[in-house]
Amino acid sequence: MASEKSFKKRKITDDVDGGVGGGLESLPGDIIADIFSRLPISSIARLMFVCRSWRSILTQHGRVSSSSSPTKPCLLLHCDSPIRNGLHFLDLSEEEKRIKTKKFTLRFASSMPEFDVVGSCNGLLCLSDSLYNDSLYLYNPFTTNSLVLPECSNKYHDQELVFGFGFHEMTKEYKVLKIVYFRGSSSSNNGIYRGRGRIQYKQSEVQILTLSSKTTYQSLSWRSLGKAPYKFVKRSSEALVNGRLHFVTRPRRHVPDRKFVSFDLEDEEFKEIPKPDCGGLNRTNHRLVNLKGCLCAVVYGNYGKLDIWVMKTYGVKESWGKEYSIGTYLPKGLKQNLDRPMWIWKNAENGKVVRVLCLLENGEILLEYKSRVLVAYDPKLGKFKDLLFHGLPNWFHTVVHVGTLSWFDTPLDLW
């Protein structure tokens, strides 16, 4: 009887693999990849669980990519209300009328109840524990693969951290960068002083972790690159361009000039990048962003106004040009605060009112207002359009993410 049941089970499995996936297996690999690449990443992820043959096809032929792209990305919405542990997504590669907000089930939620998103690159997210900064995870939200990164042996008290996360196309390596500003190992006041009401850290260390398809978990370890040559604004690197992470320096009393600094993921060197010649760049805040593969500087003005400067030829100062000017706009979702209009524009020059997310395939610029509303801006017509999606969280931080099935072909898969 047991052998009969076993035979029937094998027969059903063979029928599924032969009937559902068998037809595709007879096609050339590039044709199969092309068929699947026309689907949204969320659909591709579900296909992996249809049958064994489909899963094999999807995980073999060059890590089949989806219709998700830098101009048709997935938007990951990191929800921080009531606590920072929610992760939703919108797939903009789908038809607009079919786009719905979906929520990921996080398997590591019990071990990391609150987290910040360090960065998104090549299908993976790097997450940091917002309660215990030494804890870092790599996570593919569509395959649910996750990896706890080892802790660094060098630990400091009263530290301030700046993170970076990127993938280099030539070396095929992921790298996690951690810049630590600290007061020193002793309990004295050595290495720390207070200025303008906040603690200033005089010592620093740059730490880096490398992962690739040849990496085993036992070989993962942090390396020290020595002292940080610059003091960066306390936020993660926002622009990965040309295999380099980019940061903005923090102005100092005797050195008020802000600098653009890159970190090369291949040679692991910091290098200054020429800035655009636009007035007020040193005294106002601004952010760096990747738009269609170009390094861009978003310069903020009053009441949510902003200019976007684009470096058309990387590293060439003369190639900077002001491509977009976006005026003041008040989304409908924020109009309940009209009794306090000045509150809405508070800290507008710090980029805390509107964030530039990406450039869409139709030429529109995707914006996030006050961590509550998504807006598409048409630079040709100068018009704004509020984007309303079912299930959108009330408060969120948007991460532009190109979804893939990327993971590691090593024992890291076991984690």
Secondary structure, DSSP 8 states (H G I E B T S, - for coil): -HHHHHHHHHHHHHHHIIIIIHHHHTS-HHHHHHHHHTS-HHHHHHHTTT-HHHHHHHHHTTS---S-BTTB-EEEEEE-SSSS-EEEEEETTS-GGG-B-EE---TTTTT-SSEEEEEEETTEEEEEESSSTT-EEEE-TTT--EEE----S---SS-EEEEEEEEETTTTEEEEEEEEEE--SSSSSTTEEEETTEEEE-EEEEEEEEE-TT--GGG---EEEES-SS-B-SS---EEETTEEEEEB---SS-----EEEEETTT--EEEE-----TTTTTS-EEEEEETTEEEEEEE-GGG-EEEEEESSTT-GGGEEEEEEE-----GGGGGGTTSHHHHTTTGGGT-SEEEEEE-TTS-EEEEETTTEEEEEETTTTEEEEE--BT--SS-EEEEE-------SSGGGG-
